[in-house]
């Protein structure tokens, strides 16, 4: 990240590597010390509002598009993006075998999220950001 995107000023302490289940817990608002069994209670600690959108990507995003995304992410208070890789074995499963049409030709799915605290007056700002993320790439 420092080599390719030095303008972000990221350091190792800004990044957290975690398992999939820990990422689910993180997004739900559980502390890092919580055991996965906490999810069985069925009550999220997540008390924020959020708006999310998804894109199915069939062509690689050009470098200019990625640079635009980084700039947009710096404009938002709490942006979050999740990239799910597709292809591989999933591309070999016929669309008629299981009800999931996004397989052949889809490289990955991107989920875009913006979150804000309950009752925050700037909800419109966050909604505007998530609605305009498409114009970047």
ZICOR-V562699 format. One record per residue. N is the residue number from 1. BURIAL is # if it has 16 or more other C-alpha atoms within 10 Angstrom, else .. Layout:
n=N burial=BURIAL
n=N burial=BURIAL
This chain:
n=1 burial=.
n=2 burial=.
n=3 burial=.
n=4 burial=.
n=5 burial=.
n=6 burial=.
n=7 burial=.
n=8 burial=.
n=9 burial=.
n=10 burial=.
n=11 burial=.
n=12 burial=.
n=13 burial=.
n=14 burial=.
n=15 burial=.
n=16 burial=.
n=17 burial=.
n=18 burial=.
n=19 burial=.
n=20 burial=.
n=21 burial=.
n=22 burial=#
n=23 burial=.
n=24 burial=.
n=25 burial=#
n=26 burial=#
n=27 burial=.
n=28 burial=#
n=29 burial=.
n=30 burial=#
n=31 burial=.
n=32 burial=.
n=33 burial=.
n=34 burial=.
n=35 burial=.
n=36 burial=.
n=37 burial=.
n=38 burial=.
n=39 burial=.
n=40 burial=.
n=41 burial=.
n=42 burial=.
n=43 burial=.
n=44 burial=.
n=45 burial=.
n=46 burial=.
n=47 burial=.
n=48 burial=.
n=49 burial=.
n=50 burial=#
n=51 burial=.
n=52 burial=.
n=53 burial=.
n=54 burial=.
n=55 burial=.
n=56 burial=#
n=57 burial=#
n=58 burial=.
n=59 burial=.
n=60 burial=.
n=61 burial=.
n=62 burial=.
n=63 burial=.
n=64 burial=.
n=65 burial=.
n=66 burial=.
n=67 burial=.
n=68 burial=.
n=69 burial=#
n=70 burial=.
n=71 burial=.
n=72 burial=#
n=73 burial=#
n=74 burial=.
n=75 burial=.
n=76 burial=.
n=77 burial=.
n=78 burial=.
n=79 burial=#
n=80 burial=.
n=81 burial=.
n=82 burial=.
n=83 burial=.
n=84 burial=.
n=85 burial=.
n=86 burial=#
n=87 burial=.
n=88 burial=.
n=89 burial=.
n=90 burial=.
n=91 burial=.
n=92 burial=.
n=93 burial=.
n=94 burial=.
n=95 burial=.
n=96 burial=.
n=97 burial=.
n=98 burial=.
n=99 burial=.
n=100 burial=.
n=101 burial=.
n=102 burial=#
n=103 burial=#
n=104 burial=#
n=105 burial=.
n=106 burial=#
n=107 burial=#
n=108 burial=#
n=109 burial=#
n=110 burial=.
n=111 burial=.
n=112 burial=#
n=113 burial=#
n=114 burial=#
n=115 burial=#
n=116 burial=#
n=117 burial=.
n=118 burial=.
n=119 burial=.
n=120 burial=.
n=121 burial=.
n=122 burial=.
n=123 burial=#
n=124 burial=.
n=125 burial=.
n=126 burial=#
n=127 burial=#
n=128 burial=.
n=129 burial=#
n=130 burial=#
n=131 burial=.
n=132 burial=.
n=133 burial=#
n=134 burial=.
n=135 burial=.
n=136 burial=.
n=137 burial=.
